[in-house]
Amino acid sequence: MSIISKLFSSAKNKEAADFSSLITDFHSHLIPDIDDGCKTMDESIELIKQFADMGYSKLITTPHIQDEFFRNTPGIILSGLEELKKAVAKAGIKIQIEAAAEYLIDDGFERKIKAGGLLTFGQKHILVEMSYFMEHPNLKSILFQLQIEGYKVIMAHPERYSYWDNKWGNFDELKDRGILFQLNTVSVAGYYGSSVKKMAEYFINKGMYDFMGSDMHNQAYMDAFRKSQFEKSIGNLLASGKIKNSSL
């Protein structure tokens, strides 16, 4: 066996990690045809069945809300949630489903904060994401504004912001400010490439993640999600006791 093969082998668990211990998955795109997630109700139901089979008791799905590409509103999302819940009940799947949103920190987000009515979950938790291209110039003030209004801010998939690669102090500063971090579990399976996988494993080793989420969009995500169960770093993260999904 080559050295590379040995390293790859050592990073794998022989048995799948038990995701049922998380109880709740959040950060997903399961309401059909309102963003880049599921396209049909049948697709949504199939993925939800697989979550139930893995032992999850609760799903908090979080459609995108953006100022340009996905102009969803709380009304659109909550209406879609009701239709999804009806379909889940009809399919006989025993799982609780709620909805919030994944808010992009863009030029329109400050306006949404001022207007109020942001979709939250847990204990006033709010899920936000940054652009994949550059940091928003008002990032710090926006996060601070959310915090002084009592929101518990969760930063989605920090491992995916490649423009901060090797600028670890930026991530440390967010943590020092009380921002919570959510791992996209599929990152550790290499779904977004080797550099994102390395960043995710770096954050795991530093104990920086507070939550795990599937970011479920489609069956390809589910396949990667199941693959991640065999990653040693995921097993270590679950065993660390740091992940708070069950509190939501």
N, C-alpha and C positions, 0 to 999 in steps of 0.2 A: 504494500500500500504506500502511495506517495505521501510526502509530508502534507501536501494540501488536502489529500483525502482524509488523512488522520485528523487534521484540524476540523474539517467539515463534519466528520463522524463524531468528534468529541462535542460538537455544538448541538447534537441531536439527543432528544430523549427517546428511549425505546417505547415508552408508553405515553399516551396522549395526556396532556394536562387536563384537569377537570374544570371546565369553564362553568359548571353548574354552581360552583362555590361563589361565583360573582353575583349570582341571582339576577342582576339587572344588566342588560346591555343598553348603552345609550350612544348616541351619534350614529345615526343610520338614515337611510333615504328610502323608506318603505312605502310612503304614500304615493300611489302611482301617478305618473304623468304630470308632476308639478315641478320637477327639477331634473337633474341628471341621473337620478336613481331609477327605481323600478318604472317600467313603462306600462305594465298592465296589472290589473288586480290579481290575475292568475300567478304572475311572477312574484308579486308581493306575498301571496298566500304560501307559495312553495318555499320561499325563504323563511317565512315565519314558522312553518312546520319544522324546518331544520333547526331553528333556534330552540323550539320546544323539545325536539329530540335530543338536543345537547344538554338539556336540563335547565334552561333559562326559565324564570318565572315571570319576568317583566321586561318589556321593551319600551324605551323612550326614543321615538323616532324624531329626527331633527332635520327637516327640509331646509335647503338653503334659503336665506333671505339676503339679497344683494340689491344694490341700487341700479344695476344695469342688466345683468343676465337673467337672474331669477328674482323677479319682483313679486315674490309671495308676500302675503299679509297674514296676520294672525287669523283672520276670518277664513281665508283660503285653506290654511293649514288645518284649522279645527274642523272645518266642513269635511275635508278629506279624511281626517282622523275618524269621524263618525262613520263614513262609508267603509273605511278599512275595518273598524271594529265590528260592523255588521257582517262583513264578509268572513272575518275570523270566527265569529260565533257560528255562522252558518256552516263553516268547514269543521266545526267541532274541536277547534284547537284551544286548549286550556292554557292561556297565557294572557297576562295583563298588558295592555298597550296604552301608552300616553304619547303626547307630542309636545315638542318645544320647537326650537329652531337653531340652525347654525348661522350665526350672523357674521358676515364679512365686515371687517373694519375698513370701510371705504368712506368716500366723501359724504355719503348719505346717512351713515350710521349715527353721527352726532345728532342729526335731525330726528332720527327715530328715538334716540334716548330722551330728547326733550319732549317728544310727543307722548311718551309713556306707553304702557301696554305691551312691553316686551315679553316674549314668551320665555318662561323659566320652568325649572323643574327642581325636584328635591327641596332644599331650603333656600329658595331664591338663587339657585345656580343658573348661570347663563353661559352658553357655549359660544365662543367666538373663534374666528380664524383670521389669519393675516393673508395678504396677497402672496402668491408664490413667486412674485417678481421683485418686490421691493417693500421695505417697511413703510407704513403710512407715516407721514411727517408728524401727525398728532397722536401717535400710538400711545405714548405714556400718559398724556393728558386725558385721552379717552378712557383708558383703563382706570385711571384715578377717579374720573367722574363716575364710572360704574360703581366703583368700590364705595365712594362716599354716599351713594344712593342705596347702599346696602346689598348690592349684588355680589354673589360669590362667583368670581370670573374663572372659567375653565378655558384654557388655551388648547384648541384642537391641534393635534399632531405637530408639536413643535419640531419633531425630527424632519419634517418636510420643508422647512424654510432654509433652503440651501444657501441663500445669500448671507446667512449667519454662520455658515460652516466655518469652523475654527475661530469664531468670535464668541467663545463660550461665555464671556463676561456678560453679554446681552441676555442670555438665558438665566444666568445666575441672578442678574438684577431683577428680572421678572419674578423669579422665585422669592427673592428678598422682599419684593413688593406684595407678596401674598397671592400671586397668580397661581392657580392650580394647573397642572399639566395632564393632558390625556393622550395616551399612546394609541395610535392606530395599530391594532394588533397585527394586521397584515404587513406592516412595515418590517417586522422581524422575520417574516417569511420571504422577504426580498421582493414583495409585490411592486414596490416603486424603485427597485434597483439597489445595488450594493452600497452606495453612499448613504442612502436613507436608512438602510438596515444598520450600518455602522453607527450612525448618529443615535438611532433608537437604542442600540445596545450600550452606547456610552451613557445615555441618560438612565438606563436601567441600572447600570453599575454604580452610578452616582446616587441612586435612590431618589430621582427627581420626579418620577411619575406618581400621580395621585389616583388616576383612573385609567381603565382600559376601555376602548370602544372598538366596535367592528368597522365603523364607517361603511356599513353594508349598502351596496348599490345594486348588485346583480350576482348571478351564480359564480362568475369568475372571482368576485370578492369572497364569496362563501367558500370556494375551494381553497383560496389562500388562507382564509380564516381557520379552516380545519387543519391545514398544513402547519400553521403556526403553533398548534397544540403540541407538536413534537420538537419545538425549539427549546433547548435547554434554558435559554435566558427567560423565556416565558414561564417555565416551571419555577425558576428562581424568583421571578417577580411575584408570582402568586404566593409562593412560600414566604415571601418577605413580610407579609402582613401590612404592607403600605397601601394596598389598593382598596379604595373606599366605595366601589360600585354598590355593595350591599346596603349602603346607607341611604341610597337614593330612593 
